[in-house]
Amino acid sequence: MDQWRGKIAVVTGSSAGIGAAITVQLTNAGMIVVGLARRTERTELLKEQITGNLRKNLHAMKCDVSNENDIVATFKKIEKTFGGIDVLINNAGVVRDTRLIDPSNSQHIRETWETNVMGLVVCTREAYQSMKRRSEGGHVININSVVGHSLPYSVEALISSYNMYAPSKYAVTAITEVTRQELLNEKSNVKITSISPGAVKTEILELTDVKIPLLNAEDVAQAVVYVLSTPPHVQVHELTIKPVGERF
């Protein structure tokens, strides 16, 4: 992580769960971290988990990643305040307890797509333009999911249906590869990685009391640190991590 010390990282969905764990670990690793969230007060509270002299390096900014105008304005503010972006962690995501075949579910479906897919694409676009201007490389990490690669018939084990969540994560898998190809065509040295966890113990799974093996948010954060720690000639394209005993 030495190559990223003092560099600027942006983490979406930083207020809880995986995003909070990533925010803490990157700040403690010496990065200047801008945590984007709708609940900025929760991101600010993360400073209690950061080594004293590094707390000043965590900055919370309000941003709704389902709103393109909000994303563009926020990234312009980051550019102006910090001079650019070196690392983007696309972590923000939602899951709704609905089914594709349910009536009057359009709002839930749209919220999932706008946050999990469009938000990720727009954040990546804005961050890459900043990385390109800095000409120092960079890294985009998409927090994906195992259900973005295969969908087992055990949906009752988590929620009533994966509805638009699984399709949105399948989209992230394709978006990561398309972006990798575009970066190759631009002869860019910016890296892109998809990290696909299995079930993680976070607020997103508060919909269920099912007893299944779970990862901790910190496990995913450590995977992010590993990916960022690779040398310049190494790109981890896809990293899948599951809790021991997971059956899907």
Helices and strands as residue ranges (DSSP letters): G 2-4, E 8-12, H 17-28, E 32-37, H 40-45, G 46-49, G 52-57, E 58-62, H 68-82, E 87-90, H 106-113, I 114-118, H 119-134, E 138-143, G 146-148, G 155-157, H 165-185, E 190-197, G 203-205, H 217-228, E 238-241
